[in-house]
Amino acid sequence: MLVGTVKDALVRRLAGFAASRVIRDYDGFCKGKPTRRALLSYLALPLLPPPALRDRVKFSNRGIAQEIPRVLNELGYSVDIVNYDNRSWLPDQPYDLFIGHGGINFEQISRRLPERTVRIYFATGIYWREWNAHNERRAAGLFSRRGVTLASYRAIENDEEYALDKSDGIICLGNRRAVETYSRFPRVTGINNAIFPVTWEGWRGKNFGEGREHFLFFSGRGNVHKGLDLLLEAFAGTDLHLHVCQHLEPDFADAYKRELTEYSNIHVYGFIPMRSSKFYALAKRCDWVVSPTCAEGQPGAVLECMAHGLIPILSDEANIDVGKWGIPLSDCRIDTLRSTVLYASVMGTDSIRQMTAEMVDVTRNQYSAVNFSMNMRKAIAGLTLSCQR
């Protein structure tokens, strides 16, 4: 317990340090001397350790924070990097390109840049007003079912309208549906999220017959936003097993104490790191990863599960095209969730095995870090070319 406490304190201290840190002249991947300068406002912490010591497992956020500067270097930019929530720093020199994220410091930075600077907004989710509307509908649904109002852990609190209006183009994570939420803005490019390379092949030896009755919920924060409340109600009273790997907010845990503690088919693990021994054990035990989320760009946690052999059962709002190797949710009503997982639990094992093999191949290729970098490079190059002053 003490080790965990010390580690958490160290992480908080590093995060606080990174929030006020400016990384200057990042150009280690430039071919020759860079001729242009770019400013990136996203995440600084993943770039502070030497390259050999960086976390190369978790792609979303940490991986993106490392890949964008690399891409900019390859395009001939030296890069300065600040945290997206750094309110104290202001540009002290001109830049050819500014890539910003969120509504916290975009405006104060943009107003200090020359008119000729190309401005790109990088979005990791759908249009912020639509995101919040989806979030509010989930909260209203919970209140109508249970009479409970919980704190909103995933609402976007900082207005992003100035950033979107003043950007010359937008790059967002997600498929066509995610892009369409930005339809009133010009020059919007959607690209896939990604995973780092996976070598684990444990899924090949799993017992698909037993695994078809086991469903993994592996998710980032936001219990109601991600649909855990709906899943708990859908699985309660069934013979199917739900394995819950998510941080539980205290008020949510109180509201769903009975489902979380009294049902033998609902197994609660809390936060489990990707690619840990517990994660691999669950990846081998379960055939499915289920996510009735209400708003995303593309959830990296789900992609990670897919790359490890878990067939996705997803709401449209996950913005991942599941093809013939996944199961889309027509909606996220409790009866729909229950009927969908019951349908999945009786599928033939040969069909499940075939879907799994195809899905792993698609995920490890189309959602690779290599593809992410290629798509990001094309998007930045295309936008800067079309927006040259």
C-alpha positions as CSV (number, residue, x, y, z in Angstrom):
1,M,0.0,0.0,0.0
2,L,2.8,2.4,0.9
3,V,4.6,1.7,-2.4
4,G,1.4,2.5,-4.3
5,T,0.9,5.7,-2.3
6,V,4.5,6.9,-3.0
7,K,4.1,6.0,-6.7
8,D,0.8,8.0,-6.9
9,A,2.4,11.0,-5.2
10,L,5.4,10.8,-7.6
11,V,3.0,10.7,-10.6
12,R,1.1,13.7,-9.3
13,R,4.3,15.6,-8.8
14,L,5.6,14.9,-12.3
15,A,2.2,15.8,-13.8
16,G,2.3,19.1,-11.9
17,F,5.8,19.7,-13.2
18,A,4.9,18.9,-16.7
19,A,1.8,21.2,-16.6
20,S,4.1,24.2,-16.2
21,R,7.0,22.9,-18.3
22,V,7.8,24.0,-21.9
23,I,9.9,21.6,-24.0
24,R,11.9,23.7,-26.4
25,D,13.4,22.8,-29.8
26,Y,12.3,19.2,-30.0
27,D,13.9,18.1,-33.2
28,G,15.5,14.7,-32.6
29,F,13.7,13.1,-35.6
30,C,14.4,15.9,-38.1
31,K,16.3,15.0,-41.2
32,G,18.8,17.8,-41.3
33,K,18.4,21.2,-39.8
34,P,14.7,22.1,-39.4
35,T,13.6,25.1,-41.5
36,R,10.2,25.7,-39.8
37,R,8.9,26.0,-36.2
38,A,5.8,24.5,-34.7
39,L,4.1,24.9,-31.4
40,L,2.1,21.9,-29.9
41,S,-0.2,22.3,-27.0
42,Y,-1.2,18.8,-25.9
43,L,0.8,16.7,-23.3
44,A,4.3,17.4,-22.1
45,L,4.8,14.6,-19.5
46,P,5.2,11.7,-21.9
47,L,8.1,13.5,-23.6
48,L,10.1,14.3,-20.4
49,P,11.8,10.9,-19.9
50,P,14.6,9.9,-22.4
51,P,13.2,8.0,-25.4
52,A,14.5,4.6,-24.1
53,L,12.5,5.1,-20.8
54,R,9.2,6.2,-22.2
55,D,6.0,4.2,-21.9
56,R,5.5,2.6,-25.3
57,V,2.6,0.4,-24.3
58,K,-0.3,2.8,-23.8
59,F,-0.9,4.6,-27.1
60,S,-3.9,6.9,-26.5
61,N,-2.8,10.2,-25.0
62,R,0.8,9.1,-24.1
63,G,1.5,7.6,-27.5
64,I,-0.2,10.4,-29.3
65,A,1.9,13.0,-27.3
66,Q,5.0,11.2,-28.6
67,E,4.0,10.6,-32.2
68,I,2.8,14.1,-33.1
69,P,6.2,15.8,-32.4
70,R,7.9,13.0,-34.3
71,V,5.6,13.6,-37.3
72,L,6.3,17.3,-37.1
73,N,10.0,16.7,-37.1
74,E,9.7,14.5,-40.1
75,L,7.8,17.3,-41.9
76,G,10.7,19.7,-41.2
77,Y,9.5,21.4,-38.0
78,S,11.4,22.0,-34.8
79,V,8.8,21.8,-32.1
80,D,8.1,23.6,-28.8
81,I,5.6,21.7,-26.6
82,V,3.4,22.9,-23.7
83,N,0.6,21.2,-21.8
84,Y,-2.9,21.9,-23.1
85,D,-3.8,23.3,-19.6
86,N,-0.8,25.5,-19.1
87,R,-2.4,28.9,-18.6
88,S,0.8,30.7,-17.5
89,W,2.9,30.4,-20.7
90,L,2.7,32.6,-23.7
91,P,4.6,32.5,-27.0
92,D,7.7,34.6,-27.2
93,Q,8.5,34.0,-30.8
94,P,6.6,33.4,-34.1
95,Y,5.6,30.0,-35.3
96,D,4.8,28.6,-38.7
97,L,2.3,26.1,-37.3
98,F,0.3,25.9,-34.1
99,I,-1.6,22.6,-33.1
100,G,-3.8,23.1,-30.0
101,H,-6.1,20.9,-28.0
102,G,-9.1,21.8,-25.8
103,G,-10.4,25.2,-24.8
104,I,-8.1,26.0,-21.8
105,N,-5.1,27.8,-23.4
106,F,-5.9,27.8,-27.1
107,E,-7.2,31.4,-27.3
108,Q,-4.5,33.0,-25.1
109,I,-1.8,31.3,-27.3
110,S,-3.5,31.9,-30.6
111,R,-4.0,35.7,-30.0
112,R,-0.2,36.0,-29.5
113,L,0.7,34.4,-32.8
114,P,1.0,36.1,-36.2
115,E,-1.9,36.0,-38.6
116,R,0.3,33.9,-41.0
117,T,0.6,31.0,-38.5
118,V,-1.5,28.0,-39.6
119,R,-3.7,26.9,-36.7
120,I,-4.9,23.3,-36.4
121,Y,-7.2,22.0,-33.7
122,F,-6.6,18.4,-32.6
123,A,-9.7,16.8,-31.2
124,T,-9.7,13.5,-29.3
125,G,-13.5,13.4,-29.1
126,I,-16.6,14.5,-30.9
127,Y,-17.8,18.2,-31.0
128,W,-17.8,19.4,-27.5
129,R,-21.4,20.6,-27.3
130,E,-22.6,17.3,-28.7
131,W,-20.4,15.4,-26.3
132,N,-21.9,17.3,-23.3
133,A,-25.4,16.7,-24.7
134,H,-24.8,13.0,-24.8
135,N,-23.4,13.1,-21.3
136,E,-26.4,14.9,-20.0
137,R,-28.8,12.5,-21.6
138,R,-27.1,9.6,-19.9
139,A,-27.4,11.4,-16.5
140,A,-31.1,12.1,-17.2
141,G,-31.6,8.4,-18.0
142,L,-30.0,7.3,-14.8
143,F,-32.2,9.7,-12.8
144,S,-35.3,8.5,-14.5
145,R,-34.4,4.8,-13.7
146,R,-33.0,5.2,-10.2
147,G,-33.8,8.7,-9.0
148,V,-30.1,9.3,-8.6
149,T,-28.0,12.3,-9.6
150,L,-24.3,11.7,-9.8
151,A,-21.4,14.1,-10.3
152,S,-20.5,14.4,-14.0
153,Y,-16.9,13.1,-14.4
154,R,-16.6,13.5,-18.1
155,A,-18.4,16.8,-19.0
156,I,-16.2,19.2,-21.0
157,E,-16.1,22.3,-18.8
158,N,-14.0,24.7,-21.0
159,D,-15.7,26.3,-24.0
160,E,-13.9,25.1,-27.2
161,E,-15.8,27.4,-29.6
162,Y,-13.1,30.0,-30.1
163,A,-10.5,27.3,-30.8
164,L,-12.7,25.6,-33.4
165,D,-13.8,28.9,-35.1
166,K,-10.3,30.3,-35.4
167,S,-8.7,27.1,-36.5
168,D,-7.8,26.7,-40.2
169,G,-8.5,23.0,-39.9
170,I,-9.5,20.2,-37.5
171,I,-8.0,16.8,-37.0
172,C,-10.1,14.4,-34.9
173,L,-9.9,10.9,-33.8
174,G,-12.7,8.7,-35.1
175,N,-14.6,7.5,-38.1
176,R,-17.1,9.3,-40.4
177,R,-19.6,9.7,-37.6
178,A,-17.1,11.5,-35.4
179,V,-16.2,13.8,-38.3
180,E,-19.8,14.6,-39.0
181,T,-20.2,16.2,-35.5
182,Y,-17.9,19.0,-36.8
183,S,-19.9,19.5,-40.0
184,R,-20.2,23.2,-39.6
185,F,-16.5,23.7,-39.6
186,P,-14.3,23.6,-42.8
187,R,-11.5,21.2,-43.4
188,V,-12.1,18.4,-40.9
189,T,-10.0,15.2,-41.2
190,G,-10.7,12.1,-39.2
191,I,-8.0,9.6,-38.4
192,N,-7.9,6.3,-36.4
193,N,-6.6,6.1,-32.9
194,A,-3.9,3.4,-32.5
195,I,-2.2,0.8,-30.4
196,F,1.5,0.0,-30.1
197,P,2.6,-3.3,-31.5
198,V,1.2,-6.4,-29.9
199,T,3.1,-9.7,-29.8
200,W,0.8,-11.6,-27.3
201,E,-0.9,-14.5,-29.0
202,G,-2.6,-16.0,-26.0
203,W,-6.0,-15.6,-27.6
204,R,-5.2,-18.4,-30.1
205,G,-5.4,-21.0,-27.3
206,K,-8.4,-19.8,-25.4
207,N,-11.5,-21.9,-24.9
208,F,-14.0,-20.0,-27.1
209,G,-16.9,-22.2,-25.8
210,E,-16.4,-21.1,-22.2
211,G,-15.3,-17.6,-23.1
212,R,-18.5,-16.7,-25.0
213,E,-20.3,-16.3,-21.7
214,H,-17.7,-13.9,-20.4
215,F,-17.7,-10.2,-21.3
216,L,-15.0,-7.6,-20.4
217,F,-15.8,-4.0,-19.6
218,F,-12.3,-2.4,-19.8
219,S,-12.6,1.4,-19.8
220,G,-11.2,4.8,-18.9
221,R,-12.9,7.0,-16.3
222,G,-16.5,8.0,-16.3
223,N,-18.8,5.2,-15.1
224,V,-22.1,6.7,-16.4
225,H,-20.5,8.2,-19.5
226,K,-19.1,4.8,-20.5
227,G,-22.3,3.0,-19.7
228,L,-21.3,0.9,-16.7
229,D,-24.6,1.6,-15.0
230,L,-26.5,0.2,-18.1
231,L,-24.3,-2.9,-18.2
232,L,-24.8,-3.7,-14.5
233,E,-28.5,-3.5,-14.9
234,A,-28.4,-5.6,-18.1
235,F,-26.3,-8.4,-16.6
236,A,-28.0,-8.5,-13.2
237,G,-30.1,-11.7,-13.0
238,T,-28.5,-13.4,-16.0
239,D,-26.1,-16.3,-16.0
240,L,-23.6,-14.4,-18.1
241,H,-20.4,-13.0,-16.6
242,L,-19.4,-9.3,-16.6
243,H,-15.8,-8.5,-15.7
244,V,-15.5,-4.8,-14.7
245,C,-12.1,-3.1,-15.1
246,Q,-12.6,0.6,-14.4
247,H,-12.0,3.1,-11.7
248,L,-15.2,3.4,-9.6
249,E,-16.3,6.9,-8.6
250,P,-17.4,6.8,-4.9
251,D,-21.0,8.1,-5.5
252,F,-21.5,5.6,-8.4
253,A,-20.2,2.7,-6.2
254,D,-22.8,3.7,-3.5
255,A,-25.6,3.9,-6.0
256,Y,-24.8,0.5,-7.5
257,K,-23.5,-1.2,-4.4
258,R,-25.9,-4.2,-4.7
259,E,-24.9,-5.0,-8.4
260,L,-21.2,-4.5,-7.7
261,T,-21.1,-6.6,-4.5
262,E,-24.0,-9.1,-4.4
263,Y,-24.2,-10.7,-7.9
264,S,-22.0,-13.7,-8.4
265,N,-21.8,-13.1,-12.1
266,I,-20.5,-9.6,-11.8
267,H,-16.7,-9.4,-11.1
268,V,-15.2,-6.1,-10.1
269,Y,-11.4,-5.6,-10.4
270,G,-11.1,-1.8,-10.5
271,F,-8.3,-0.3,-12.5
272,I,-6.0,-2.9,-14.3
273,P,-3.0,-1.8,-16.3
274,M,-2.9,-2.7,-20.0
275,R,-0.7,-5.7,-20.8
276,S,-0.4,-6.7,-17.2
277,S,-0.7,-10.4,-16.1
278,K,-4.3,-9.7,-14.9
279,F,-5.1,-8.1,-18.2
280,Y,-3.8,-11.1,-20.2
281,A,-5.7,-13.5,-17.9
282,L,-8.9,-11.7,-18.7
283,A,-8.2,-11.4,-22.4
284,K,-7.8,-15.2,-22.4
285,R,-10.9,-15.8,-20.3
286,C,-13.4,-13.5,-22.2
287,D,-14.5,-13.6,-25.8
288,W,-16.0,-10.1,-25.8
289,V,-15.3,-6.5,-24.9
290,V,-18.4,-4.5,-24.5
291,S,-18.7,-0.7,-24.5
292,P,-22.1,1.1,-24.5
293,T,-20.3,4.5,-24.3
294,C,-22.2,7.7,-25.0
295,A,-19.4,9.8,-26.6
296,E,-15.9,9.2,-27.8
297,G,-13.3,9.9,-30.4
298,Q,-12.2,6.3,-30.4
299,P,-11.6,4.6,-27.1
300,G,-8.0,3.3,-26.9
301,A,-9.0,0.9,-24.1
302,V,-11.4,-0.9,-26.5
303,L,-8.8,-1.0,-29.3
304,E,-6.3,-2.5,-26.9
305,C,-8.7,-5.3,-26.1
306,M,-9.5,-5.9,-29.7
307,A,-5.8,-6.2,-30.5
308,H,-5.7,-8.9,-27.8
309,G,-8.5,-11.0,-29.3
310,L,-11.6,-9.6,-27.7
311,I,-14.5,-9.1,-30.1
312,P,-16.1,-5.7,-29.7
313,I,-19.8,-5.1,-28.9
314,L,-20.0,-1.4,-29.3
315,S,-22.4,1.6,-29.4
316,D,-22.2,3.8,-32.5
317,E,-20.8,6.5,-30.2
318,A,-17.5,4.5,-29.9
319,N,-16.9,5.6,-33.5
320,I,-15.1,2.3,-34.4
321,D,-16.3,0.6,-37.6
322,V,-16.8,-3.0,-36.5
323,G,-17.2,-4.6,-40.0
324,K,-18.3,-8.3,-40.0
325,W,-16.0,-9.1,-37.0
326,G,-17.8,-7.1,-34.3
327,I,-21.4,-6.6,-33.0
328,P,-22.9,-3.1,-33.2
329,L,-25.4,-2.1,-30.6
330,S,-28.6,-0.7,-32.2
331,D,-29.1,1.4,-29.1
332,C,-28.0,1.4,-25.5
333,R,-31.3,0.5,-23.8
334,I,-31.0,-2.1,-21.1
335,D,-33.2,-4.6,-22.9
336,T,-31.1,-4.2,-26.1
337,L,-27.9,-4.7,-24.2
338,R,-29.3,-7.8,-22.5
339,S,-30.6,-9.3,-25.7
340,T,-27.3,-8.6,-27.6
341,V,-25.0,-10.3,-25.0
342,L,-27.4,-13.2,-24.8
343,Y,-27.2,-13.5,-28.6
344,A,-23.4,-13.4,-28.5
345,S,-23.2,-16.0,-25.7
346,V,-24.8,-18.7,-27.9
347,M,-22.9,-18.1,-31.1
348,G,-21.0,-21.1,-32.5
349,T,-17.4,-21.4,-31.4
350,D,-16.2,-21.7,-35.0
351,S,-17.8,-18.4,-35.9
352,I,-16.3,-16.7,-32.8
353,R,-12.9,-18.1,-33.6
354,Q,-13.1,-16.8,-37.2
355,M,-14.3,-13.4,-36.2
356,T,-11.5,-13.1,-33.6
357,A,-8.8,-13.9,-36.1
358,E,-10.1,-11.4,-38.6
359,M,-10.6,-8.7,-36.0
360,V,-7.1,-9.1,-34.6
361,D,-5.6,-8.8,-38.0
362,V,-7.6,-5.7,-38.9
363,T,-6.9,-4.0,-35.5
364,R,-3.2,-4.7,-35.5
365,N,-2.9,-3.2,-39.0
366,Q,-5.5,-0.5,-39.5
367,Y,-5.0,0.8,-35.9
368,S,-1.2,0.5,-35.8
369,A,1.1,3.3,-34.6
370,V,2.6,3.3,-38.0
371,N,-0.7,4.0,-39.6
372,F,-1.5,6.7,-37.1
373,S,1.7,8.5,-37.9
374,M,1.2,8.2,-41.6
375,N,-2.4,9.5,-41.3
376,M,-1.4,12.3,-39.0
377,R,1.5,13.3,-41.4
378,K,-0.9,13.4,-44.3
379,A,-3.5,15.4,-42.4
380,I,-1.0,18.0,-41.2
381,A,0.7,18.3,-44.6
382,G,-2.6,18.6,-46.4
383,L,-4.0,21.3,-44.0
384,T,-0.9,23.4,-44.0
385,L,-0.7,23.3,-47.8
386,S,-4.3,24.3,-48.2
387,C,-4.0,27.0,-45.6
388,Q,-0.8,28.8,-46.6
389,R,-1.2,32.5,-46.2
